[in-house]
């Protein structure tokens, strides 16, 4: 299944140029890289990136991504957490996640 990572533009550019990343500041603080599922990514965007424009959303295949752990978070929902660097090779695609007057405009096929 696809899981999703929202990055600010500079975080995305770092991953592209470096080939891997320890993630965003929240990932560094928690010691793992946070991902969302299709069911939770809209809430993640609203909670952590409210009114932020210029974001990128990355899709990653969870199958075979190791060590990926599904752990309880908001309201007991299970969220995927990656306990290693995210590598550019892990990324299936990356697309802009613009902010509009109606909220973030997610690419087709995610929701």
VMD Tcl script that draws the C-alpha trace (Angstrom):
set ca {
  {0.00 0.00 0.00}
  {1.10 3.55 -0.60}
  {1.99 5.75 2.33}
  {2.66 9.47 2.16}
  {5.17 11.99 3.46}
  {4.61 15.74 3.38}
  {7.76 17.81 3.09}
  {8.43 21.51 2.99}
  {10.20 22.58 -0.20}
  {13.66 22.78 1.40}
  {13.30 19.30 2.93}
  {12.32 17.87 -0.45}
  {15.21 19.61 -2.19}
  {17.61 18.21 0.44}
  {16.36 14.66 -0.20}
  {16.66 15.12 -3.97}
  {20.18 16.49 -3.82}
  {21.52 14.32 -0.98}
  {19.82 11.04 -1.92}
  {18.58 10.41 1.63}
  {17.29 12.24 4.67}
  {16.59 11.79 8.36}
  {13.38 13.72 7.72}
  {11.76 16.89 8.94}
  {12.41 18.46 12.36}
  {9.56 16.43 13.94}
  {11.14 13.23 12.58}
  {14.53 14.15 14.01}
  {12.96 14.93 17.39}
  {11.03 11.63 17.52}
  {13.77 9.40 16.09}
  {11.81 8.06 13.13}
  {10.21 9.31 9.93}
  {6.46 9.93 10.18}
  {4.19 8.87 7.32}
  {0.45 9.05 6.76}
  {-1.98 6.77 4.99}
  {-4.54 7.89 2.43}
  {-7.06 7.93 5.29}
  {-4.97 10.18 7.56}
  {-2.97 12.44 5.22}
  {-5.62 15.19 4.98}
  {-5.77 15.48 8.78}
  {-1.95 15.46 8.93}
  {-1.79 18.33 6.44}
  {-4.41 20.32 8.35}
  {-2.82 19.70 11.75}
  {0.86 20.21 10.95}
  {0.80 22.33 7.79}
  {-2.25 24.57 8.20}
  {-2.19 27.33 5.55}
  {1.34 26.36 4.45}
  {1.88 26.61 0.71}
  {4.71 25.21 -1.38}
  {4.63 21.72 0.10}
  {5.48 18.47 -1.63}
  {3.72 15.17 -1.07}
  {5.71 11.98 -1.62}
  {4.30 8.51 -2.19}
  {6.20 5.50 -0.90}
  {5.35 1.80 -1.19}
  {5.08 0.41 2.35}
  {5.53 -3.22 1.28}
  {9.15 -4.20 1.84}
  {10.06 -0.87 3.46}
  {12.17 -1.99 6.38}
  {12.21 -1.27 9.27}
  {8.71 0.21 9.02}
  {6.54 -0.11 12.12}
  {2.83 0.61 12.41}
  {2.31 2.34 15.74}
  {-0.70 3.97 17.43}
  {-0.94 7.73 17.33}
  {-3.85 10.20 16.92}
  {-6.96 8.62 18.38}
  {-5.35 5.19 18.39}
  {-5.01 5.05 14.59}
  {-1.97 3.15 13.37}
  {0.62 5.27 11.60}
  {3.66 4.05 9.66}
  {7.02 5.05 11.14}
  {10.32 4.40 9.37}
  {13.32 3.72 11.60}
  {16.02 4.57 9.08}
  {16.81 7.29 6.58}
  {14.31 7.87 3.80}
  {16.11 7.28 0.52}
  {15.27 8.81 -2.82}
  {15.03 5.23 -4.12}
  {12.07 4.70 -1.75}
  {10.03 7.48 -3.40}
  {7.52 6.35 -6.03}
  {6.60 9.92 -6.92}
  {6.62 13.45 -5.56}
  {4.04 16.10 -6.44}
  {3.26 19.64 -5.35}
  {0.71 20.04 -2.56}
  {-0.54 23.60 -3.04}
  {-2.65 25.42 -0.49}
  {-5.86 27.05 -1.74}
  {-8.74 28.86 -0.07}
  {-10.35 25.42 0.39}
  {-7.30 23.84 2.01}
  {-4.56 21.71 0.52}
  {-5.20 20.50 -3.03}
  {-4.18 16.85 -3.05}
  {-3.17 15.12 -6.29}
  {-5.77 12.90 -7.90}
  {-5.81 9.30 -6.74}
  {-4.76 9.85 -3.13}
  {-8.13 10.44 -1.47}
}
mol new
graphics top color blue
foreach p $ca { graphics top sphere $p radius 0.5 }
foreach p [lrange $ca 0 end-1] q [lrange $ca 1 end] { graphics top cylinder $p $q radius 0.2 }
display resetview
